[in-house]
């Protein structure tokens, strides 16, 4: 091999990268310890951008197009390298290709329940999951904060890194939205659109990405809350309990029952049960106004344990709401004291 051929083989003439993986976010061009020749051709395809990095410092950024690498085309790198008399010699730099297309259908979900205050059920823990779309909009920030020096940073690595960050933003927005749990299922698209203005500034500033779409597919509640919802739906379906009991008694009489005496006894027992259900504390009438009845019998000032019993939640939930400022209370040393009026205000 002639000397000129050997020297030519040590320099990079063309820099280009074709992505056929469909899941690559950033890719470091393999220079094999070669230097980039003055006038080398840089090819950047659509949905790509190229970031030069010299000695750990970000240099020039190129969008789609074909470029001849000269001093005029790489002013930042020229300044960093300190060429005083023009760009004549080969140089070394890390070249990162980034995929700027939209990545769709990425999954997110809450690994732990999110505690929210609901106007119907008090303090409730909810889980949620869905999908989101994103794209890279700030190459230097993305390389610095997310991909790092990874030679081939893929979508599955990104999902692991970002899942908890996205969920934390969602959790904060859901807790402050005050949307009733019963209404969440009918407002998925509204919630997703409302969260984007909260999510995008944080993601762009911290990680150099933008999220055009955020979709909530499901929000679920604990089993006991589901049972309470089912009971409330059943009572709504029954309607007037007195009329319902009379109807049941009439049906029994129409079918013959167990004789006149039996029918009379059934009516008496049924009416008695209905009256008890209507009047007893915690009965049907009490269920129509759970918030008022929950605190009517407690002292004027209580601790977190008594407040939790009155609200039907755990003591930890009450303390968490106190620390968050949702429930107004006074802390004396390590103990909390809560007034009845503060609990009544919380339940409004």
C-alpha positions as CSV (number, residue, x, y, z in Angstrom):
1,X,0.0,0.0,0.0
2,X,1.4,3.4,-1.0
3,X,2.0,6.0,1.7
4,X,-0.7,8.3,0.4
5,X,-3.2,5.4,0.4
6,X,-2.3,4.6,4.0
7,X,-2.7,8.2,5.1
8,X,-6.0,8.5,3.3
9,X,-7.3,5.4,5.2
10,X,-6.6,7.2,8.5
11,X,-9.0,10.0,7.8
12,X,-12.8,10.2,7.7
13,X,-14.1,11.5,4.4
14,X,-17.9,11.0,4.8
15,X,-19.9,11.0,8.0
16,X,-23.4,9.6,7.7
17,X,-25.7,7.2,9.5
18,X,-28.8,5.2,8.4
19,X,-31.1,4.2,11.2
20,X,-33.1,1.0,10.5
21,X,-33.8,0.1,14.1
22,X,-36.8,2.4,14.7
23,X,-35.9,2.6,18.4
24,X,-32.6,4.6,18.5
25,X,-32.6,8.0,20.2
26,X,-28.9,8.8,19.9
27,X,-25.9,7.1,18.2
28,X,-22.2,8.0,18.4
29,X,-20.6,7.8,15.0
30,X,-17.9,5.1,15.1
31,X,-14.7,6.9,14.1
32,X,-12.4,4.0,15.0
33,X,-9.9,6.5,16.4
34,X,-9.6,8.2,13.0
35,X,-9.5,11.9,12.4
36,X,-12.0,13.9,10.4
37,X,-10.4,15.4,7.2
38,X,-10.7,19.1,6.3
39,X,-13.6,19.3,3.8
40,X,-15.1,16.0,4.9
41,X,-18.8,15.5,3.9
42,X,-21.4,15.4,6.6
43,X,-24.8,14.0,5.6
44,X,-27.8,14.5,8.0
45,X,-31.1,13.0,6.9
46,X,-34.6,14.1,7.7
47,X,-35.6,13.3,11.3
48,X,-32.0,13.5,12.3
49,X,-29.7,16.1,13.9
50,X,-25.9,15.9,14.5
51,X,-24.1,17.2,17.6
52,X,-20.3,17.7,17.6
53,X,-18.6,17.3,21.0
54,X,-15.0,18.3,21.4
55,X,-13.1,17.4,24.7
56,X,-16.4,17.2,26.6
57,X,-17.7,20.5,25.3
58,X,-20.7,20.9,22.9
59,X,-19.7,22.2,19.5
60,X,-21.8,22.8,16.4
61,X,-25.3,21.4,15.8
62,X,-26.5,20.4,12.3
63,X,-30.0,19.8,11.0
64,X,-31.0,17.9,7.9
65,X,-28.7,18.6,4.9
66,X,-25.3,17.9,3.3
67,X,-22.3,19.9,4.6
68,X,-18.7,20.3,3.8
69,X,-16.8,20.5,7.1
70,X,-14.7,23.7,6.9
71,X,-14.0,26.6,9.2
72,X,-17.1,28.5,7.9
73,X,-19.4,25.6,8.7
74,X,-18.1,24.7,12.2
75,X,-17.5,28.1,13.9
76,X,-18.1,26.8,17.4
77,X,-15.7,23.9,17.0
78,X,-13.1,26.2,15.4
79,X,-13.3,28.5,18.4
80,X,-13.1,25.6,20.9
81,X,-10.1,24.0,19.1
82,X,-8.4,27.4,18.7
83,X,-7.3,27.3,15.1
84,X,-5.4,30.5,14.7
85,X,-4.5,30.3,11.0
86,X,-7.5,28.6,9.5
87,X,-8.8,25.1,9.5
88,X,-6.2,23.2,7.5
89,X,-5.4,20.0,9.6
90,X,-7.5,17.0,10.4
91,X,-9.2,17.0,13.8
92,X,-10.9,14.6,16.2
93,X,-14.4,15.1,17.7
94,X,-17.2,13.0,18.9
95,X,-20.1,13.0,16.5
96,X,-23.6,12.1,17.8
97,X,-26.6,11.5,15.6
98,X,-30.0,12.1,17.3
99,X,-33.3,11.0,16.0
100,X,-35.8,13.9,16.1
101,X,-38.9,12.1,14.8
102,X,-42.0,11.6,17.0
103,X,-41.9,8.4,19.2
104,X,-45.5,7.4,19.8
105,X,-47.3,5.0,22.1
106,X,-44.8,4.9,25.0
107,X,-46.4,3.5,28.2
108,X,-46.5,5.1,31.6
109,X,-48.1,4.1,34.9
110,X,-48.1,4.7,38.7
111,X,-46.1,2.0,40.5
112,X,-47.7,3.1,43.8
113,X,-51.1,4.6,44.4
114,X,-51.5,8.4,44.4
115,X,-53.4,9.9,47.4
116,X,-56.0,12.5,46.4
117,X,-58.8,14.2,48.3
118,X,-62.2,13.4,46.8
119,X,-65.4,15.4,47.6
120,X,-67.5,12.2,47.6
121,X,-65.2,9.7,49.3
122,X,-62.7,11.8,51.3
123,X,-59.1,10.7,50.9
124,X,-58.7,8.1,48.2
125,X,-55.7,6.3,46.7
126,X,-55.8,6.0,42.9
127,X,-53.7,4.2,40.3
128,X,-53.4,5.3,36.6
129,X,-51.7,4.3,33.4
130,X,-51.7,5.4,29.8
131,X,-49.4,6.4,26.9
132,X,-47.5,9.4,25.7
133,X,-45.7,10.7,22.5
134,X,-42.4,12.6,22.6
135,X,-39.5,13.9,20.5
136,X,-36.1,15.4,21.1
137,X,-36.0,19.2,20.8
138,X,-32.7,20.2,22.5
139,X,-29.9,17.9,21.5
140,X,-27.2,19.2,23.9
141,X,-29.5,19.0,26.9
142,X,-30.8,15.5,26.0
143,X,-27.2,14.2,25.6
144,X,-26.1,15.8,28.9
145,X,-29.1,14.9,31.1
146,X,-30.5,11.7,29.5
147,X,-28.3,9.8,27.0
148,X,-24.9,10.7,28.5
149,X,-22.0,9.2,26.7
150,X,-23.9,6.1,25.7
151,X,-22.7,5.0,22.2
152,X,-26.2,3.7,21.3
153,X,-29.0,5.0,23.4
154,X,-32.3,3.1,22.7
155,X,-36.0,3.7,23.5
156,X,-36.2,1.0,26.2
157,X,-33.4,2.7,28.2
158,X,-35.2,6.0,27.9
159,X,-38.5,4.5,29.1
160,X,-36.8,3.2,32.3
161,X,-35.1,6.5,33.0
162,X,-38.2,8.7,32.3
163,X,-41.1,6.7,33.7
164,X,-40.8,7.8,37.3
165,X,-40.2,11.4,36.3
166,X,-43.4,11.5,34.1
167,X,-45.4,9.8,36.8
168,X,-44.3,12.3,39.5
169,X,-45.6,15.2,37.3
170,X,-48.9,13.4,36.7
171,X,-49.3,12.6,40.4
172,X,-48.9,16.3,41.4
173,X,-51.3,17.5,38.7
174,X,-54.0,14.9,39.6
175,X,-53.8,15.7,43.3
176,X,-54.3,19.4,42.6
177,X,-57.0,19.1,39.9
178,X,-59.7,18.1,42.5
179,X,-61.6,16.2,39.8
180,X,-64.1,13.8,41.6
181,X,-63.1,10.1,41.3
182,X,-66.6,9.4,39.9
183,X,-66.0,11.9,37.1
184,X,-62.4,10.9,36.1
185,X,-63.5,8.1,33.8
186,X,-65.5,10.5,31.7
187,X,-62.8,13.1,31.5
188,X,-59.7,11.1,30.4
189,X,-59.1,13.2,27.3
190,X,-59.7,16.5,29.2
191,X,-57.2,15.5,32.0
192,X,-54.6,14.5,29.5
193,X,-54.8,17.8,27.6
194,X,-54.8,19.7,30.9
195,X,-51.6,18.0,32.1
196,X,-49.6,18.9,28.9
197,X,-49.0,22.5,29.9
198,X,-47.6,21.3,33.3
199,X,-45.5,18.5,31.9
200,X,-43.9,20.1,28.8
201,X,-42.1,23.0,30.5
202,X,-40.5,20.6,33.0
203,X,-39.5,18.1,30.4
204,X,-38.1,20.7,28.0
205,X,-36.1,22.5,30.6
206,X,-34.6,19.4,32.3
207,X,-34.3,16.8,29.6
208,X,-34.6,18.6,26.2
209,X,-37.7,16.7,25.0
210,X,-41.3,17.8,24.2
211,X,-44.5,15.8,24.6
212,X,-47.2,16.5,22.0
213,X,-49.7,14.0,23.5
214,X,-50.3,12.6,26.9
215,X,-53.1,10.0,27.1
216,X,-54.8,8.6,30.3
217,X,-56.3,5.2,29.6
218,X,-57.4,4.2,33.0
219,X,-57.7,5.5,36.6
220,X,-58.6,2.8,39.2
221,X,-59.4,3.0,42.9
222,X,-59.1,0.5,45.8
223,X,-61.6,-2.3,46.1
224,X,-63.3,-0.8,49.1
225,X,-64.0,2.4,47.2
226,X,-65.3,0.4,44.2
227,X,-67.7,-1.4,46.7
228,X,-68.9,2.0,48.0
229,X,-69.5,3.2,44.5
230,X,-71.5,0.0,43.7
231,X,-73.6,0.4,46.9
232,X,-74.3,4.0,46.0
233,X,-75.4,3.0,42.5
234,X,-77.6,0.3,44.0
235,X,-79.3,2.7,46.4
236,X,-79.9,5.1,43.5
237,X,-81.5,2.3,41.5
238,X,-83.8,1.4,44.4
239,X,-85.0,5.0,44.7
240,X,-87.6,5.5,47.4
241,X,-87.0,2.7,49.9
242,X,-90.5,2.9,51.4
243,X,-92.2,2.3,48.0
244,X,-89.7,-0.5,47.2
245,X,-90.6,-2.4,50.4
246,X,-94.3,-2.0,49.7
247,X,-93.7,-3.3,46.2
248,X,-91.8,-6.3,47.5
249,X,-94.6,-7.1,50.0
250,X,-97.2,-6.8,47.3
251,X,-95.3,-9.2,45.1
252,X,-95.1,-11.7,48.0
253,X,-98.9,-11.4,48.5
254,X,-99.5,-11.9,44.8
255,X,-97.5,-15.2,44.8
256,X,-99.5,-16.5,47.8
257,X,-96.8,-16.3,50.5
258,X,-97.5,-18.5,53.5
259,X,-101.1,-17.6,54.3
260,X,-102.8,-14.5,55.7
261,X,-100.9,-14.6,59.0
262,X,-97.6,-15.1,57.3
263,X,-98.3,-12.2,54.9
264,X,-99.2,-10.0,57.8
265,X,-96.0,-10.9,59.7
266,X,-93.9,-10.3,56.6
267,X,-95.5,-6.9,56.1
268,X,-94.9,-6.0,59.8
269,X,-91.3,-7.2,59.8
270,X,-90.6,-5.6,56.4
271,X,-92.0,-2.2,57.5
272,X,-90.1,-2.4,60.8
273,X,-86.9,-3.1,59.0
274,X,-87.5,-0.3,56.5
275,X,-88.2,2.1,59.4
276,X,-85.0,1.1,61.1
277,X,-83.0,1.5,58.0
278,X,-84.4,4.9,57.4
279,X,-83.8,6.2,60.9
280,X,-80.8,4.4,62.5
281,X,-77.4,6.2,62.7
282,X,-75.3,5.2,59.8
283,X,-78.4,3.9,57.9
284,X,-79.8,4.8,54.5
285,X,-80.5,8.4,55.5
286,X,-77.1,8.8,57.0
287,X,-75.6,7.5,53.8
288,X,-77.0,10.4,51.8
289,X,-75.0,12.9,53.9
290,X,-71.9,11.1,54.9
291,X,-69.7,14.2,55.3
292,X,-72.0,15.8,57.9
293,X,-72.6,12.7,59.9
294,X,-69.0,11.7,60.0
295,X,-67.9,14.5,62.5
296,X,-71.1,15.4,64.3
297,X,-70.3,13.3,67.3
298,X,-66.6,14.0,67.8
299,X,-65.2,16.5,70.4
300,X,-64.3,20.1,69.4
301,X,-60.6,19.2,69.2
302,X,-59.2,15.8,68.2
303,X,-56.0,14.1,67.2
304,X,-55.2,12.4,63.9
305,X,-56.4,9.0,65.1
306,X,-59.9,10.2,66.0
307,X,-60.1,12.3,62.9
308,X,-59.2,9.2,60.8
309,X,-62.0,7.3,62.4
310,X,-64.5,10.0,61.7
311,X,-63.3,10.3,58.1
312,X,-63.1,6.6,57.5
313,X,-59.4,6.7,56.4
314,X,-56.1,5.7,58.0
315,X,-54.2,7.8,60.5
316,X,-51.3,8.1,58.0
317,X,-53.6,9.6,55.4
318,X,-54.8,12.3,57.8
319,X,-51.2,13.1,58.9
320,X,-50.2,13.3,55.2
321,X,-53.0,15.8,54.5
322,X,-52.0,17.8,57.6
323,X,-48.5,18.1,56.4
324,X,-49.6,19.0,52.9
325,X,-51.9,21.7,54.3
326,X,-55.2,20.1,53.0
327,X,-56.4,19.8,56.5
328,X,-55.8,22.8,58.8
329,X,-54.3,21.7,62.1
330,X,-51.9,22.9,64.8
331,X,-48.7,21.0,65.5
332,X,-47.5,20.9,69.2
333,X,-44.2,19.2,69.4
334,X,-44.7,15.9,67.5
335,X,-48.5,15.9,68.0
336,X,-51.2,17.3,65.8
337,X,-54.5,18.8,67.0
338,X,-57.4,19.4,64.7
339,X,-60.6,21.3,65.4
340,X,-64.0,20.1,64.4
341,X,-64.5,23.2,62.3
342,X,-61.3,22.4,60.3
343,X,-62.6,18.9,59.5
344,X,-65.9,20.4,58.4
345,X,-64.1,22.8,56.2
346,X,-62.0,19.9,54.7
347,X,-65.2,18.0,53.8
348,X,-66.8,20.8,52.0
